[in-house]
Amino acid sequence: MSISSALQTGVSGLQANSRAVGDVSENIANANTVGYKRGFSHMVTSTASGNNETGVLSVTTTDRIDISRSGGLISTGLPTDMAIGGRGFFTVSQNPDEEIVTNYALTRAGSFLPDAQGNLVNAAGYYLAGYAYQLDGTLGAIDRSSFAQMETVNIANLNISAGVTTEVSVVGNLPSQDTGLATPGAPFTTSSEFFTSLGESQRISFSWQPGATSNEWTLSLSDQVGDPLGDVTVSFSDSGPTAGSPLAYSAATSTATAPAAFSFDLLTGVATLTLNNGTTPQVIEVSLGAPGTFTGITQFAGDFSLSFERDGSSVGEILRTEIEDDGTLFGIFDNGLRRALYEIPVATVANPDAMIELKGNAYALTAETGAFFALQANTATVGSINAGALEAANVDIAQEMTDLIRLQRAFSSNAKVIMTVDDLMDETTRLKR
């Protein structure tokens, strides 16, 4: 190697180590940046060889990003902050409901907040993408290998339409000591709320009259305006393993005035009520519990206590959201309903370290990253979503400071080489004198 070649090698060393120091500087500056992945430089020997396979040996750098290594999780308590515990990335886009595939990216920076339109956007300006649940509570057919069916997650101005009540279940206890008296006491009355097709709240009345015969009751039902619908007699078992459960139903009688109607299935303990509350009468099935079971009404000594479980709801507005570890975003509405709104998938690629870094701790796919899949969180192949937490940068300050010392020494040594070569060239020019 000639003197001038040694000078070139020293210069390449200065350039390579200064670039590596730049990477360390970026890592230290972003040590507290959410979701940041440290960068580093690989030193690579380069040579310009002739036919005799000798030439100038110098050094260059190849930049790499440690994308696949996770940072620690930091609790924030904010419901829309998210961190992935394990493998995978959030899918984000540059614009809401992005239609250009190349504008989608992956990130681990989950500091999402709703914008003025309710779209979840992180601190870097990327919009969170997910799959919207349909009205029937399913996602439908999804192609998880593309961005085509993804939507921007929006949590503002969400209303839930009214749900008509079709089923009511009666659960509770009738006091056995009140039956079999010579003069039975007054009936126990209660009512159950139900909702019409328009979301209007109405009530069905239940009157439980204790009988003069032990363990026997007569149930009378009335509609939303107090008009009678029908009666049924319920006898309860008083011994054996089924003691306290309905023994049999009998004497079912309709007292309804058309178009209202009443019928009762003696084998299943289900009353079918037809209510005159609209152009088309509303039909509701009221379940008391099958004979020999404890799933509905029972009769034991004690107090009268009945509760009702029903479907249907009034119109509701969203109050808040909750995110489960499987990525399901639920809306909590003011009518008491909790409904799945979006699935926030966890995206994977075969070689994440081959992705291209974008501004804002996001990464674009390349031909070297391998196949893309947006999978449900908390499965065997991807991590879970932790709501109310963020992922810290994967920068280790101690490692960065150690690298800085090592690179500083290498830079100084290369500078010494250049100074030495300068002295040699100075001595060489003096030979002519």
ROLUM-699977 format. One record per residue (C-alpha): residue in three letters; x, y, z. Coordinates in steps of 0.1 Angstrom, whole numbers, plus 5000, padded with zeros to 4 digits. Example, Ala and Ser with C-alpha at 12.3 -4.5 7.8 and 13.67 -1.06 7.14 Angstrom:
<rs>
ALA512349555078 SER513749895071 
</rs>
This chain:
<rs>
MET500050005000 SER501450344990 ILE501550645012 SER498650804994 SER496650484998 ALA497250495035 LEU495950855035 GLN492750745017 THR492250455042 GLY492550695071 VAL490050925056 SER487550645051 GLY488050545087 LEU487250905098 GLN484150905076 ALA482850565088 ASN483350635125 SER481850985123 ARG478750835106 ALA478650575134 VAL478850855160 GLY475951015143 ASP473850705148 VAL474750695185 SER473851065187 GLU470350995172 ASN469850705196 ILE470650905226 ALA468451195215 ASN465550955210 ALA466050755242 ASN462650875255 THR460850865221 VAL457850625222 GLY458350325200 TYR461850435187 LYS464150165174 ARG467850225177 GLY470050255146 PHE473550145142 SER476350125116 HIS478049805104 MET481749865094 VAL482349695061 THR485749655044 SER485949775009 THR488849734984 ALA489749844949 SER491849554936 GLY493749514904 ASN494649204884 ASN497249114910 GLU494449124937 THR496149394957 GLY494749744962 VAL493549994987 LEU491749855017 SER489350105032 VAL486150095053 THR482550195047 THR479350175068 THR476050005062 ASP473150145083 ARG470849905101 ILE467849955124 ASP467149725153 ILE463449695146 SER462749345158 ARG463949415194 SER461149545217 GLY461449825243 GLY459949815278 LEU456249905285 ILE455350225302 SER451850255319 THR450050575310 GLY446450505320 LEU445050665288 PRO442550425273 THR443650485237 ASP447350445243 MET448450105232 ALA451549885233 ILE452149545218 GLY453449295242 GLY455349065219 ARG455749035182 GLY454049255156 PHE453149615147 PHE450249855144 THR449049925109 VAL448850295102 SER448150525072 GLN449150875062 ASN445550985057 PRO442150875071 ASP440650585053 GLU443650565030 GLU443050404996 ILE446650424983 VAL448350104994 THR451850254994 ASN450750515020 TYR450250235047 ALA453050165071 LEU453849975103 THR454750115137 ARG455150035174 ALA454350395185 GLY450950355200 SER450350705214 PHE446850735198 LEU444351005205 PRO441151105186 ASP441451405163 ALA438651655156 GLN436751395136 GLY437251115161 ASN439950935141 LEU442650775162 VAL446050935152 ASN449350895170 ALA451851175179 ALA453651135145 GLY450451195126 TYR449750835115 TYR446150715116 LEU445450375132 ALA443850115108 GLY441649825117 TYR438749615107 ALA435249745114 TYR432649505129 GLN429349475111 LEU425949535127 ASP425549165133 GLY428649165155 THR430848985130 LEU433849095108 GLY432748895078 ALA435248765053 ILE438648945057 ASP441748925035 ARG444448965062 SER447248965036 SER446449315023 PHE445449665034 ALA442349675011 GLN439649615038 MET441149825065 GLU439450145078 THR440650425100 VAL439550355136 ASN437050625146 ILE435450655180 ALA433450985178 ASN429751045172 LEU428950675173 ASN425350595180 ILE423750255183 SER420250205169 ALA417350075190 GLY417149705194 VAL413649555197 THR413049315226 THR412148965216 GLU413048765247 VAL412648805285 SER413948565311 VAL412548565347 VAL414948465374 GLY414348465411 ASN412548315441 LEU408948295453 PRO408348255491 SER407047905498 GLN405648005533 ASP403048225516 THR401247935499 GLY398847685515 LEU397147945537 ALA393447945544 THR393348305533 PRO396148375508 GLY397748705510 ALA397848975483 PRO399748905451 PHE403349005446 THR403649235416 THR406549345396 SER407349445360 SER409949405333 GLU411149675309 PHE411149605272 PHE411849805241 THR409749855210 SER411049865174 LEU411450245178 GLY413450205210 GLU410650325233 SER410750175268 GLN407550005279 ARG406849745307 ILE405149405311 SER403449355345 PHE403749025364 SER401348945393 TRP402148635414 GLN399148525435 PRO399948255462 GLY397447975462 ALA395447805489 THR397247485479 SER400747455491 ASN403547525466 GLU401147665440 TRP401048015424 THR398948175397 LEU400848415374 SER398848685356 LEU400548905329 SER399449245317 ASP400649455287 GLN402149795285 VAL398749975292 GLY397649735319 ASP395349525299 PRO395349155308 LEU397148905286 GLY396848565303 ASP397148345333 VAL399048025341 THR399247815373 VAL402747705385 SER403247425410 PHE406547365426 SER408247045438 ASP408647025476 SER410946725480 GLY413746525463 PRO416646665442 THR414346905423 ALA412747055454 GLY412147425448 SER412047395410 PRO408847415389 LEU406947085390 ALA404447155364 TYR402547435346 SER398747415341 ALA395547605334 ALA397147845309 THR394348085298 SER394448375274 THR392648695285 ALA394048915258 THR391949115234 ALA392949095197 PRO395249185182 ALA397049115215 ALA397448745222 PHE398848505248 SER399948135246 PHE401947915270 ASP404147605263 LEU403547385294 LEU406647175286 THR409247455283 GLY407747715306 VAL407747985279 ALA404948235274 THR404448395240 LEU403048745243 THR401648945214 LEU401549315223 ASN399349565206 ASN401849855205 GLY402349925168 THR401049865133 THR402549525135 PRO402149375170 GLN405349305189 VAL405948935199 ILE407948865231 GLU408848525245 VAL408948515284 SER410848225299 LEU409948115334 GLY412147795334 ALA411347445323 PRO409947195349 GLY412647035370 THR415247295364 PHE416647585384 THR417347815355 GLY414348045360 ILE411948085389 THR412247885421 GLN410247855453 PHE412047835487 ALA411247975521 GLY412448325522 ASP411848655505 PHE410248745472 SER412948845448 LEU412748845410 SER414948985383 PHE414648995345 GLU417148945317 ARG416149075283 ASP417449165249 GLY416849495231 SER417849845239 SER417050215234 VAL419050435211 GLY422450495226 GLU425450735223 ILE428950625230 LEU430450715264 ARG433850565262 THR435850285247 GLU437649975260 ILE440349775242 GLU440849405250 ASP444149225248 ASP442949055216 GLY442649395199 THR438849425200 LEU437749785206 PHE434449795224 GLY432150095226 ILE430350155259 PHE427050335253 ASP424750535276 ASN421950275272 GLY424150015289 LEU425249825259 ARG428749725251 ARG429349655215 ALA432449555195 LEU433349825170 TYR436749745156 GLU439449475156 ILE442849635159 PRO445049375142 VAL448749305149 ALA450749305116 THR453649075110 VAL456349035083 ALA458948765080 ASN461949005082 PRO461049325100 ASP464649445101 ALA464549485063 MET461749755064 ILE462550115055 GLU462550375082 LEU460050655077 LYS459650985096 GLY457750935129 ASN458950585139 ALA457050415111 TYR458350165087 ALA457550085050 LEU457449735035 THR460149635010 ALA460649324988 GLU462949185015 THR460549205044 GLY458448905032 ALA454748845033 PHE452549085052 PHE449648955075 ALA447349145098 LEU446448895125 GLN444248905155 ALA446249005186 ASN447148765214 THR447348455193 ALA450148205190 THR452148405165 VAL451648765175 GLY451648965208 SER448849105228 ILE447649465229 ASN448049645262 ALA445749935265 GLY446750225287 ALA450550165280 LEU453250265256 GLU456350105244 ALA459550285253 ALA462550315229 ASN464750015228 VAL467850235234 ASP470250135262 ILE472050455273 ALA474850255288 GLN475450065255 GLU475350395236 MET477850565258 THR480150255256 ASP479850265218 LEU480550635218 ILE483850575237 ARG484850305213 LEU484050505182 GLN485850815196 ARG488950605201 ALA488750465166 PHE488250815151 SER491250945170 SER493350655158 ASN492450715122 ALA493251085127 LYS496650975139 VAL497150775108 ILE496451075087 MET498851285107 THR501551025104 VAL501050995066 ASP501251375065 ASP504651365082 LEU505851095058 MET504751295028 ASP506551595042 GLU509751395047 THR509351265011 THR509051614996 ARG512251715015 LEU514251454997 LYS514451674967 ARG516151944986 
</rs>
